[in-house]
């Protein structure tokens, strides 16, 4: 249990807050590359409590600047992209990607007033079909090239704005027992309510042992389920949680929009058969949070997580009341993670560099992460290989399965499209 004051230190992300300063030492995804095109060259963005405008210039350069023109405060998301940057639609003041005003059409010829006008601007880079922003001090660290972002294959991303604080989303990744009930028993309940027969439901093994270890990129979480031993992939290799706000493989980014909202970005990369080319563009989906009945959707894995995260923060500000919680022995991963957050916040306050920041290009070519799936590919055993997970005939989609691409069907749909195109 935390005090209200301790909870605020961990959840508030605005400028000048301890957590806000820690989060500003990292790159965060703010959009998909495909979202900025000729039809939509600008996008309004809110990140770490700051309102910004993301734009792509007429020559393809990315900029991330404060949203209001310095002249009469018109919103630059309605601006005109030009080779030098973005031109305000109101009086034509032009800003480059660094926020510097470079043209003021109505000012006298030879005027140098524009040199005195500069908007706040932040660094942006593209990697793997996502656009990342860095809002911290210079020199900026390298944008980490985690393996899933650098792999070739079928890639897609799903992003949803959640009305809750980022920490609810992230602590879920250190709560290893939730999958047994939320995605297992509760998931089976939802599918059975939609008509799934008993032989199509998940077999839900019980967690026998949990382990958590700090490593160079964050925390490795381990578990032994019924039918497994310490030689199983889930324990011997484990699963990485990347500090401060990423669950790896597939990468789930829990991006703090502000204290009460989170951009949850799920990014997948799946190898394709040798004869199937990768798509030209990486699809970006925006799954709905609520169904037609006004309740949170629960018929696929991420939706089940969203329900748990959002309903934890049902105060008006979307922040869970950790001063009222009752943590148990099985919550030791959450306790470790909170301690690590506090240590790293203090490290930044003391002028140090926090965990999982990259400066050496030689170590950032492709960051290979430990993962139980890689262990399975190398021959380690896992209960994942044998448990029954919603079996149904190939090519058919039963009514209890959510058919949307963000419910895990994007890769399957793409292969079907390619096969149809080839006939």
HELIX and SHEET records of a PDB file:
HELIX    1   1 UNK A    4  UNK A   11  1                                   8    
HELIX    2   2 UNK A   18  UNK A   23  1                                   6    
HELIX    3   3 UNK A   33  UNK A   35  5                                   3    
HELIX    4   4 UNK A   76  UNK A   78  5                                   3    
HELIX    5   5 UNK A  113  UNK A  116  5                                   4    
HELIX    6   6 UNK A  147  UNK A  150  1                                   4    
HELIX    7   7 UNK A  166  UNK A  171  1                                   6    
HELIX    8   8 UNK A  172  UNK A  174  5                                   3    
HELIX    9   9 UNK A  178  UNK A  178  1                                   1    
HELIX   10  10 UNK A  179  UNK A  185  3                                   7    
HELIX   11  11 UNK A  186  UNK A  193  1                                   8    
HELIX   12  12 UNK A  198  UNK A  200  5                                   3    
HELIX   13  13 UNK A  233  UNK A  236  1                                   4    
HELIX   14  14 UNK A  301  UNK A  312  1                                  12    
HELIX   15  15 UNK A  322  UNK A  324  5                                   3    
HELIX   16  16 UNK A  329  UNK A  331  5                                   3    
HELIX   17  17 UNK A  332  UNK A  349  1                                  18    
HELIX   18  18 UNK A  361  UNK A  363  5                                   3    
HELIX   19  19 UNK A  372  UNK A  377  1                                   6    
HELIX   20  20 UNK A  383  UNK A  385  5                                   3    
HELIX   21  21 UNK A  405  UNK A  407  5                                   3    
HELIX   22  22 UNK A  410  UNK A  422  1                                  13    
SHEET    1   A 6 UNK A  27  UNK A  32  0                                        
SHEET    2   A 6 UNK A 130  UNK A 134 -1                                        
SHEET    3   A 6 UNK A 121  UNK A 127 -1                                        
SHEET    4   A 6 UNK A  62  UNK A  66 -1                                        
SHEET    5   A 6 UNK A  50  UNK A  56 -1                                        
SHEET    6   A 6 UNK A  42  UNK A  47 -1                                        
SHEET    1   B 4 UNK A  80  UNK A  82  0                                        
SHEET    2   B 4 UNK A  85  UNK A  87 -1                                        
SHEET    3   B 4 UNK A  94  UNK A  95 -1                                        
SHEET    4   B 4 UNK A 101  UNK A 103 -1                                        
SHEET    1   C 8 UNK A 207  UNK A 215  0                                        
SHEET    2   C 8 UNK A 218  UNK A 225 -1                                        
SHEET    3   C 8 UNK A 239  UNK A 242 -1                                        
SHEET    4   C 8 UNK A 246  UNK A 247 -1                                        
SHEET    5   C 8 UNK A 251  UNK A 258 -1                                        
SHEET    6   C 8 UNK A 261  UNK A 270 -1                                        
SHEET    7   C 8 UNK A 154  UNK A 162 -1                                        
SHEET    8   C 8 UNK A 283  UNK A 285  1                                        
END                                                                             
